[in-house]
Amino acid sequence: VLLTMPLPYDDVAVEMWTFLVKDPSMLQGIIDHFVEILITNQPYEMKPASKSRGGGHLMKSIPSSRISVLLALYEILQSLESEAVILDNYHKLYALLTLNIGHSVDAHYDPVEKSSTEGNQKKLVPSAIACDVFREFLRAAKSEKILEYLNDNGVWEWCGSVDRFCDSINALATCLCRFEPKYVSKVISNLNGVFSSLFDVNRQVVATFFAELVNERCAGDEALVELLMNSLIGRLVDPDPTVRRMCVRGLGNLASMGQAEVSRSSTTVLSSLMAAIDDRHDVDCSITLEAIRGLSKIVAQLDESQIRPILVNLCLRTKPIFEHEMPEVRSSSFRLFGDICKFNYGPSASCLLDQIHSNLIGILLHLNDADPQVRAACKWTLKKMGPILESDTVNSMFQNHLVEEGHLHYGEFMNDLAKQLVNEFPDRLNMYVMGCVNFFNSIFEEIQCNAVLLLGFYLGSLPKERHTSISKEHVIPSLIALLKVNNHKVKIATADALSLLWSY
């Protein structure tokens, strides 16, 4: 009957809930009933928006049955004199209230009938209710360190945000591992059953929570990490992109376990992350970005023997992403290639050298990318590649001129570098030339211009007796074709490049 009273609860209802708290045996029954409602009842409904909310679209609405339980739980938690019952149910409540954070995101509550009580209207905002109840739960359970962490880091402000609610779930997982590790196993058990829920938001919350638990090493429990990894891998084909992205993040977070644990799972994790790069339904490319970053973290924990079987495949998967339209993806892919350069030993050394020469032109061209973070990533990667190229002159140019925060005179640098490439790597002549020509079709005008410029410098530095080594019948017409494109910058760069080829 109390749960059917108008909301927000008036003073009489609050007093009745407070009275019930005084009987510990009854309190456990109430908690059990609340838990059952929160587990079994539909977390939200999609309803037509009311006229006051704009109308004409579907709106995420929290049912009254859930709001009643959450507000009742809030009043009970405020009135508790002993934390014993709460501690006995800590794992259940932590899991359910974490899920409730997800349910409340971008949600509304429209009561069926207006309350005559002029109560605190903030309590009728689902995201505010979710935060208030969680705070009272932590206070009642004496979890002061968790409460302090969430308050100091402004986590409560993220809870109602569509863009940042996953960050709030991360924080809740972090706090559980760091400050209440004894409950980690039971909270996982409570959440694991929800990982196959029909509601996307439930799976989003669980995937996000599990991914961060892996990052926190499950408070040192390796068996739990293995359980979570299996759960995350099982949801990599989830229809919801946020769930897939968080599962991919969890796989990358395995790197926090260290080399031994990564080694045991390297084959499965690497293959899963490489497959995630090509997610066909990744509209905003967030899964691709997460996969690349995850690969960088995992690669850092592997040795040569473990990367050897997939080294070439990994490089081939990475190369097309250098031309990705998103700067974050481009910069991360370049840095991943830089991370791969650590395997310059053992049987992988010769394969790696071939891949470095194959990718050298693309990285040099993006050294003058329009985006500063891409330019910085290319500088960093070229300095990793330098010692492997077996040319002291080229390596010296990379190390001395590619200063992280310094300004690079790109034209001068490329002119000088082109001369050294001609002298140091005569057997790579056609590879470099065709590499430049291939970038004539880049989606970025800056890269087209850079490709034309580098080709001009390179061919202009080539001794006359070696002119016959290149396919002039293919290269020159490709350059002339660029004079006809509808882009004045490309035309100017092409004209400048052709002016360097007077001897041809």
Buried (B, 14 or more C-beta within 10 A) or exposed (E): EEBEBBBBBBEEBBEBBBEBBEEEEEBBEBBEEBBEBBBEEEBBEEEEBEEEEEEEEEBBBBBBBBBBBBBBBBBBBBBBEEBEBBBEBBBBBBBBBBBBBBBBBBBBBBEEEEBEBEBEEEBBBBBBBBBBBBBBBBBBBEBEEBBEBBEEBEBBEBBBBEEBBBBBBBBBBBBBBEBBBEBBBBBBBBBBEBBEBEBBBBBBBBBBBBBBBBBBBBBEBEEBBBBBBEBBBEBBEBEBBBBBBBBBBBBBBBBBBEBEBBBBBBEBBBEBBBBBBEBEEBEEBBBBBBBBBBBBBBBEBBBBEBBBEBBBEBBEBBBEBBBBEBBBBBBBBBBBBBBBBBBBEEEBEEBBBEBBBBBBBBBBBBBBBEBEBBBBBBBBBBBBBBBBBEBEBBBEBBEEBBEEEEEBEBBEBBBBBBBBBBEBBEEBBEBBBBBBBEBBEBEBBBBBBBBBBBBBBBBBBBEEEEEEEBEBEEBBEBBEEBEEBEEEEBBEBBBBBBEBBEEB
